[in-house]
Amino acid sequence: MKADVVVIGGGIAGRMVATLLAKKGLTVILVTRGLGATALSSGSFDILGFIDGRLVRDPLEALNRVATNSPEHVYALLGRGREACRIMCKSLGLFKDMIARYLKIEGTFDKNMILPTVIGTLKPCAYAQETMKSGDVNSFNGEHLLIITLKNLVFHEGSELFERILVSGLTPGKVERISHVSIKASGPSLTCSPLTLAKALDKEKAANRFANEISKILASIPGVTRIAIPPVLGVDNVHVVYEILRENVSLPVFELLSSVPSVPGIRLCRALERMSRGAGVKIMTGWEAMKAHVEGNVVRELSVRHELSGSIERIAGEDFVIAYGHILGGLQVLDDSVYEPLLGMTLGSITIFTEPFKTLSFALKIGIKVDDDMRVLIGGEPIGNLYACGAALGGVDPAREGIGMGLALSTAYKVFTSLTS
């Protein structure tokens, strides 16, 4: 088996670089064990959400500062100041265009939306799926917010808890009143998972019944100006489901950002799969990358193992890209160290703190070192045809800083430019 480029990892970074390369005319094989961490995400797109715990309003201005003043930060790999911003804008613009056929993304580069989650916390992000955008609290002004919960949903967050947390985080005057209604959504008669319910709502008949039920509720609660619902508005047919809802409900309605399991995250995964396949990427799902075979200063082949049958294959390539994520993906934790298994190298030791989340944050900052062209470094020297992008680079705690999707897309684009320049 052989390709021009072999990409390891099926998350957003891997799909982005694979799709760009395939659209350029290269033969690309993408090796992935499955959906990956993208399926666990909220489905929104963050560039930079927090600096030192403070909310970022303008992500590009903040990116400019970080890339200029913090050389150890992963975003410094993009270049200094305006060059980092240029790469970020280019990568997000390309991604939005490539995925538009499969999933509609809305937002801007220079202003973070502030979106409520299912538990009432607020998440800054530059882009979001179209079903989420009306939840941007920047646009709230004296709202009467109707929170709809679903009786037949297993993972059912209490609306009263949501209200307490949300109100505590909002600027006074954003929301004047909150009403609560719990209904049974069309679909399975028994209690079910969010994904099962979302699949049921993919059918237009079920979506119309759901929209009509909400319309009836509005008739009994005067003065509602905005409606929040759980993130279950379809998986493969979300645009049609959302249009049905908007046609029947003449008010802004939005999905809350999800906890795990995440329907918007799975929705994004499926769109990424269609995007990369549509570009001609050959995808090997259910295969685990085992070993990179290095001769001299280049990788010649990659050994992969099928997770069910156990069969082993070797894939030859001109270039290879590591995009398998961090310790939720391809990197491993062994003996209090972060370990890279394809090359068999220890990346760094983890300091253990009494607070588990502090230990995790420290571990996430340990990653693969690369040069200015994104080539993997061993002992300070680059491997000539092995590149890395996304969370595997370390240098940051993506959740704490709110940079996950921006990191994946921008570094994937930089790998693409290095491979094709």
N, C-alpha and C positions, 0 to 999 in steps of 0.2 A: 504494500500500500504506500502511495506517495502523493505529496501535494507540494505546491509552492510554499504554503505557510500552514503550519499546524498550530491551532489555538487550543489551549488547555483551560477549560472553564466555560460554563454556559450561563453565567450571570450577565449583568448588563454590560460590563467591560468587555467580556469575551465576545458577546453577540455584536457589540458596536464595532470592534476592530475587525472581526470576521466579515461582517456585512460590508464595511467600507472597502476592504481588500478585494472581496468577491466582485463588488460593483466596479472595481478598477480592472477586472479581467483576470485576476490571479485565481488559481485553484486553491481552495481552502478546506481543510478538514477541521472540524470543531469537536473536541472530545469532552464529554460531560457526564457526570454520574446521574444527574437528574435536574430538578428545578433549581436547587441551590437556595442561597439566602435571599434572593430577590423575591421568592414566594412568601417570605416572612415579612417583607417590607410593607410600609403603608401605601405604596404605590405613588407617592408624591416624589418630587425631585428637588433636593436641597443642594445649593451651591456652598453656602456658608451661613449657618444659623446662629451660632454663638461664638463670642470671643471672651475668654475668661469669665464665662457664665452670664455675660450680658447679651441680650437679644440684638441681632444684627438686622437693621432695616434695609440697608442698601448692600446687597451681597457683592456687587462688583467693586464698590469702593473699599469694602472690607478685604476682598481678595487682593486688590492692589496693595494695600498696606501689609498684609500677611506675606505675600510673595516678595515684597521689597525688604521688609524688616526682620523676617524670621527665616533665615537660610536653612534651618533644620526642619521646617515644616514641609510636608509633602507637596504643598502647592508651589513651593519654590522650584520644583522640578519643571514647572511650566515656563519659567522665565521670570524676569523681574517686572513688577508693576504692570504696565500696559500690555506687555507681551503675554503675561499670564491671563489677563482679561480677554485679549484677542482670542487665545486658544479656547478659553472657556466658552465664549460667545459662539465661536465657530462650531465647536463640538455639539453644543446644545441645539443650535440651529439645524445642523445636519441631522441630528437624531430626531428632532421634531418632524422634519420633512420625511425621513425614511419610515418612521413608524405611523405617520398620519393615516395611512390606508387601513391600519389595523387597530389603532387606538388614538383618540383625540386628546392632545395635551395642550393646556393653556397656561399663560403666565408671561412674565417679562424677566429680562436679565437683571434689571437694576432696582427691583423692589420686591422684597419678600412678602408673599402672602402669609397671613397668620391664621392657621386652620385648626379648628377644634378636633380633638380625638374622641373616641367613644367613651373615655373616662373623664372628659372635660378639660384635660390639659391642652395647651396651645403649642403648635409646631410651626416654626417658620420654614417656608420653602418657596423657591422661585417659580416652579412649575408644578402643576397638578393635573390629574385627570379631569375632564370636563365636568364630571358629576360632583366634584369637590369645590369648584371655584367659588360658588355662591356662598360658601361658608367662610370666606375671608373676612375676618372681623375688622379689617381696615375699612370695609364698606358699611359696617353696622352703624346705625344712628337711631337710638331710641326704639330698638326693635321689640316687637312682641314675638318671641321665638316659640314655636311649637316643636316639642321633642316627641318623636314617634318611636316607641319601642315595639318589638314584635314578640308576641306570646309564644310562637312556635319556634323560637330560636334558642338553641342550647346555650351558646355563649352570650348571655343576655345581661348587659351592664345595667345597673339600676339608674333610672333617670334622676332620682333625687341626689345621688352621689355626683352624677355628671353636673347637675345644677350648682351644687356647692363649690366644686372645684372650678368650674367655668367662671362663675361670677367673681370668685376671689382673684382670678387672673385678668379680668377685663377692666379697662378704663371705665370709670363711672359714666353712665349715660349711653353706653353702647347697647345695652339690653335693659329695657324698662320692665319687661314682664316675661315670665316663662310659664308655658302650659305643658302638661304631660298627657299623652294618650297612649294606651297600649292596645294594639290590634293584632289579629291573626292575618298574616300575609297569605295571599293565594299561593297554592302549591301543596306540598306534603301535608297530610292531615295530622301527622305526629310531629313531636318536637324533633328538630333536625339541625344540622350544622349550617353555618352561614353559606358554605359552598353549595350544599344541596339546595338551599333556598334560592340562591342566586341562579343556579342552573334552571330551576323551575320558572323563575321570572324571565329567563331568556325567551320563553314562549310568549308571543304577543297577547294571546288570550289571557294568560295569567297576569301579565303586566297591565292590561286594561282593567282587570278586576281590582288590582292593587291601587291603581290610580283613582278609580271610582270610589273606592273605600275612603281614601284620603279626602276626596272632594266632599263626601258626606260629612266627614268629621269637621271640615272647615265651616260648613253651614251652621254647625252648633257651637262654634267658638269664634265669636266676632273679634275683629281687630288683629288677627294674626298677620304678620308681615314677612315671616321667613320660616322655613320648615327644615328641621334636621332629621335625617333618617339613618338607620344603620347601613353600613356599606355592603349591600346585597343586590344592587341593581344590575344583575346579569353578569355573565362571564364572557361569552363570545358574542353577545348581541347587545352590549351595553348602550351603544349610541341610540339604537331603536327604542330600547326600554326607557332611556332618559327622555327622548323626544315625546313618547307617549305620556310620561308623567308631566312634563312641562305643558303639553297641550291641554291636559285635563285639570291641571292646578295652575292657576294664573298668578303664582307667587314664586319668588326664588326658593328653590328646594335644593338641598345638598346632602351628599353622603358625608358622614363623619369619617375621619381617618381611623384606620382599623388597628385593632390589636391582633395577636396571633390566635387562630388562623386568619390569614388576610386574603379576602376575596380580591381587593384591588391589586395585591401583590401577585396573586395567581393570574389575574387578568393581564397584568403587565408581562408575566412570563410567557403566556400564550401568544401575546402580540409579538414579543421578541422572537419566539420560535418561527412564527409566520414571516416576520421581517427577514430573518437570516436565510431561511429556506427559499424565500422568494428571490433573494439575491444570488442564489446558486451555491450557498455553503453546504457542504456535505456534513451532516451532523451524526455523530456516533453517541447515542444516548445509552446510558447504562454501562459505560466503560470508565474505568479508573486509570488515570495516568500513574505509572509505577516508577519508571526510571528514564532519565535522559542519558543517552549514550554519547559521551564526549570524547572526541579524538582531537588531540592538539588543542586548538582554541575554538572549536566549533562543535555544535551538537549535530550528530549524524542521523540518529533515530530516536524515537520515543517508544518505549514498551508500555502497552496498555493491557488491562485485564478486564474481561467481561464479568460483571459482578454476580450474575446468576450462573453462568456455565463455568466460569473460572478459566476460560480459554485465553491464551496470550497472543497478542498481535504486535508487530513492529511497524511503525509508521515512519517513513523517511520524509525529510522535508528540507527545503532550502533555508527556511527560517522557522523559528518556534516562538510562541508567545505564551507566557504564564499569566493567566487571568482567572485563577481559581479562588480568589478571595483570601481571607485570613484564616483564623483558627476555626471558623464555621465552615471553611472550605478545604483548601489543600494543605495549608500549613498545619503543623502538629505541635502539641506540647508534650515534651519528653523530659523527665527529670528536672522540672522547673526551668526548662529552656524552650524557646521557640525553634522548631526544626523544619528545614526545607527538605522534603523526601526525594524529589526528583534528582537533585544533585548531591544529596546526603550531607548537608552542611547545617551546623548550628548557627542560628542568626543572632542569638543573644540570650542572656539569662534573665529570668523574671524575678523581680523583687516581690516578696510575699508581704502583704499588709494585713492588718487585722480586719479591714473592711474588704469583702470579696470584690465589690465593684471597683475599688481602687486598684486591686491586683489585676483585674481584667483590663482596666484602662491602661495600665503600664504595659501589659502583654501586647495589646493592640498596636502600641507604638513601635514594637519591634517588627521589622519586616525586611524584605529583600532590598538590597542596595543596588542602585542603577546609576549609569553615567548620564551625561546630558542628552544622549540619544536613546535613553531608556533601555540600554543593554545591561544585562545582569552582571554584577561584579562579584568576582571571587578573589579574595585577598587583594582587593583594590584594582584588579585587572578585569576588563570586560570580556565576556564570552562573545565571540564575533557575531553569532546569529541567534542569540537567545534574548528575548525582551520580556519585560514585565509591566503590568499596569493594574490599576484598581487597588482594592484593599490589601493585596499581598505586599504592597510597597511599605505598609506601616507608616510611621511618622505622625500618626494622628489617632485619636479616638473618634471614629465617625459619628457615633450616637451622641456623644457629649458635645461635639462641635457642629453637628448637623451638616455634614459634607458628603455623605455616602454616595449619592447618585452623581453629584458634580465631580467628585474624585474619579469615579469609574469612567464617565464619559470623556472628561478632559484628558486623562492620561492614556486612554485607549486611542483617542484622536492623535495624541503626540506619537504613540507607537506607530500608528498608520503613516504619519508624515515621515517618520524616520525610515520606514520600510520602503516608501515609494518616492522619496526625494532623489 
